[in-house]
Amino acid sequence: MSSEIGHILKFDFSPSSFVLGAKSILSKSEKDKIDTDIKHLKKIAKLCLNNDEPIPDQDLTNKVYNKFTVVYKTPQKADFSSRELRMLIYAMYRIKTEQLMRAMVYLLDNNWRDRFFNGLLFYVLSNWDSVKKELMELVLGLMQKKLKEYNGKRDKYLLLKKNMRFLTLAGPDMLGISLRLQDKGQTKACSLRTVSSVYFGLSNDRLDFEYYSRMIASYFEKDSLSKLDIMKEILEKHNYDATPKRLIPSIIINNTKVTEEEKENIRTLAISIIGDPSQVSRWSLSVGTTEEKENLEEARKILDEWIKRKFISLFFEKCVHEPGRKKFWLEHADLISNFNVYCTEKTKALLLQDSRLSDLVNRKVNVLRDNKEKDMSALGMKIGPYYMIEFSDTGSIHIYSDFNTNNITYFYELKKPHMQTIQSFFLDTIEGKLPHVSGWENTFEKWLEIHNVI
């Protein structure tokens, strides 16, 4: 049949031969030239889409800035070309006083060129957190004035004029709310990905500016728990240290009634982006308001509490199997400032069975050199100035006023020999072991009170 059809249509060759022939129509040199031309076209297209003004050489900007610092007290007499002023804008981040900034604004205002919008926009977006608000307000005031006066036809400047309400001190929060409303009901943060070009006429990959920090925080402020995956993607692209330290506290503090699964998702995100909350230095904010810094510290404590409670539960469920001790330490988790687990390879494998805490297990567990097939473990806890160790056997809790946690390699090193036994009628001792006999909890609490721990 196929041969008859081929005869009627006068196809005197096989389909496979036709395919092979088509593949050899272009020579290798012709294919290479086409590939090169495609690359050139893509490069041109990228340049057409990129409206970012090239940043002048830093040596040149520093040179013109030094000239400015000599004459700034009498700006009306200063002699700067428009080229020098354009370069001076890219050195504005060095201005730290109101007098200098007022002189700068005066020079730009009285020698205005529309091209200055590019450098001023870069300054505002790049230095939103780094500059005092009174200085930023002077620059924003100049931009507002010149955008209102602009009557040209440049698309980028018309776009800035259209969106000038976002170039105010309240602008980032307003923009974040506006973008959130645009994306309402969508599964992806579409407007966040294009905000740089759609609102400011810059290339889409410029989400790294400081200005976007509060914008992102406002965007995710509502319904944040359902968008944790999107949030992580945006934070990684944004890559600015202050933003997760603004955003994650609002999630933790404003969502008190969260499920265990939601807690776990928040914990994973917070630790991956900020770090372990027991490391206080990682949870500090060098910029921002007093309220933001207080919220960050409150969130750190809450998250640290979640982790301690989860780890205590894991330890006593996998290693100790004593509900009474587990209950006691869960009730007193707020006293623990830091903790570590000492165990064998076998016990670590048991702890790693809970995949949700595997990252913490790997950081908090110290594997000792005792027989790796033995199931042995101990929980070390920093409480006030003391270090306390709970062992997986019934035994006693050991209390140390001075204990070096470095270089512990065997279990016997966790137990000092001949330690005094702490009893209800003898609580003044600052070190000792407290056996887990009936009523040990009350004795321990009295000891904590006497030594000003609680």
C-alpha positions, 0 to 999 in steps of 0.5 A, spaced: 500 500 500 505 504 501 509 503 495 502 504 491 501 511 495 508 513 493 508 511 486 501 515 485 504 521 489 511 520 485 515 519 492 521 515 489 525 515 496 524 512 503 522 516 509 528 514 512 532 517 507 528 523 506 530 524 514 537 523 513 538 528 507 534 533 511 539 533 516 545 534 512 542 540 508 546 545 512 554 544 513 557 544 520 560 551 518 553 554 517 550 551 523 555 554 527 554 561 524 546 560 525 548 558 533 553 564 533 547 569 530 542 566 535 547 568 541 548 575 538 540 576 538 539 573 545 545 578 547 541 584 544 534 582 546 537 582 553 541 589 552 534 592 550 530 589 556 536 592 561 534 599 562 540 599 568 544 605 567 552 602 568 555 605 574 561 609 573 568 607 575 569 608 583 575 612 582 572 617 578 566 617 583 571 618 589 575 623 585 569 628 584 566 626 591 573 629 594 571 635 590 564 636 593 567 635 600 571 641 599 566 646 596 559 643 599 559 649 604 557 654 599 554 650 593 551 656 590 558 657 588 560 650 586 562 649 579 560 641 577 559 639 570 553 635 569 557 629 568 561 630 574 554 631 578 552 624 575 558 621 578 557 624 584 550 621 585 553 614 585 558 617 591 552 619 595 552 613 599 558 616 603 554 622 605 552 621 613 550 628 615 544 633 613 549 639 611 552 635 606 546 632 603 542 638 603 548 641 599 548 635 594 540 636 593 541 643 592 546 642 586 542 637 583 536 641 583 539 647 580 543 643 575 538 638 573 538 633 568 533 628 567 538 623 567 540 624 574 533 620 575 537 613 574 543 614 579 538 617 584 533 611 583 539 606 584 541 610 591 534 610 594 533 602 592 540 600 594 541 604 601 534 604 604 536 601 610 543 604 610 542 611 610 538 615 616 531 617 614 532 624 614 537 624 609 533 619 605 527 624 605 531 629 602 533 625 596 526 622 596 523 630 596 527 632 590 525 626 586 518 627 588 519 634 585 522 633 579 518 627 577 512 632 578 515 637 573 517 631 568 514 632 561 518 628 557 517 622 553 522 617 556 518 610 558 522 609 564 521 616 567 514 616 565 514 609 569 517 612 575 512 618 575 506 613 575 509 610 581 512 615 585 507 614 590 512 608 592 518 613 592 516 615 599 518 613 606 512 609 606 513 606 599 516 599 600 510 597 605 505 600 600 508 596 594 508 590 598 501 590 600 499 592 593 503 586 590 499 582 595 493 584 592 495 583 585 497 576 587 491 574 591 489 567 589 495 565 585 500 560 587 506 564 585 508 570 587 508 573 580 508 580 581 514 580 586 518 576 580 517 582 576 517 588 580 523 591 579 522 592 571 514 593 572 515 599 577 522 602 576 524 600 569 530 596 571 532 589 569 528 583 573 534 580 576 534 586 581 531 584 587 537 584 591 536 592 593 535 594 600 528 597 599 525 591 597 526 588 604 520 591 607 516 590 601 517 583 601 515 583 609 509 586 607 507 582 601 508 575 606 505 579 612 498 575 611 497 568 609 504 567 610 504 560 612 501 557 606 507 561 602 513 558 605 516 555 599 515 561 595 518 565 601 524 561 601 525 562 593 524 569 594 528 570 600 534 566 596 533 571 590 533 577 594 539 575 598 539 581 604 540 579 611 535 583 614 529 581 610 528 574 613 529 577 620 523 582 619 519 577 616 520 570 620 519 574 627 512 576 624 510 569 622 512 566 629 509 571 633 503 572 629 501 565 628 501 562 635 496 557 634 500 553 629 500 545 628 506 541 629 507 540 622 507 548 621 512 549 626 516 544 623 516 548 616 517 554 620 523 552 624 526 549 617 525 555 614 528 559 619 534 555 621 536 554 613 536 562 612 538 565 619 541 559 623 540 556 630 536 560 635 541 558 640 546 562 637 544 569 639 549 572 634 546 569 628 539 572 630 541 580 631 539 586 626 544 591 625 539 595 621 531 597 623 527 599 628 527 598 635 520 594 634 523 590 629 529 588 633 525 586 639 520 582 635 526 578 632 529 577 639 522 574 641 521 570 635 528 567 637 526 565 644 519 562 641 523 558 636 528 556 641 523 553 645 520 549 640 526 546 638 528 544 645 521 541 647 522 537 640 529 535 642 527 533 649 521 529 647 525 526 642 531 524 647 526 521 652 522 517 647 528 514 643 533 514 649 530 514 656 523 511 656 521 515 662 514 519 662 516 522 668 522 525 666 520 527 660 514 531 663 519 534 668 524 537 663 518 539 658 515 543 663 522 546 665 524 547 657 524 555 658 530 554 663 535 551 658 539 556 654 543 550 650 543 543 650 547 537 647 547 530 646 552 525 647 551 518 645 554 512 641 553 510 633 547 506 635 543 511 639 545 516 634 541 512 628 535 511 633 535 519 633 536 520 626 529 516 625 525 522 626 527 525 619 524 532 621 530 533 626 535 530 622 539 537 621 539 538 629 541 531 630 547 532 626 549 539 629 547 537 637 549 530 637 556 528 639 558 521 638 563 518 643 568 512 642 565 507 646 562 501 643 558 503 637 553 497 638 551 499 645 545 504 646 548 509 651 546 516 651 546 523 655 543 530 655 547 535 657 543 542 658 546 549 660 541 552 665 543 559 668 551 558 670 550 551 671 551 545 666 547 539 668 547 532 665 541 527 664 543 520 663 539 514 659 540 510 665 535 511 671 541 513 675 542 521 677 542 528 674 549 530 675 550 538 676 556 542 675 558 549 676 564 548 672 564 543 666 568 543 660 564 540 654 570 540 649 574 534 647 569 529 651 570 522 648 568 517 653 562 516 657 566 516 664 568 523 662 561 525 663 561 523 671 566 526 675 568 521 681 566 521 688 560 527 687 556 529 693 549 527 693 544 532 693 538 531 698 532 535 701 536 537 707 542 539 704 541 544 698 547 549 699 552 545 695 553 548 688 555 541 685 553 534 686 548 528 683 541 528 685 538 521 684 532 519 681 528 517 687 521 519 689 520 526 690 527 528 686 523 533 682 521 537 688 528 537 691 531 539 684 526 545 684 528 547 691 535 547 689 534 551 683 531 556 687 536 557 692 541 558 687 537 563 684 536 559 677 528 560 678 
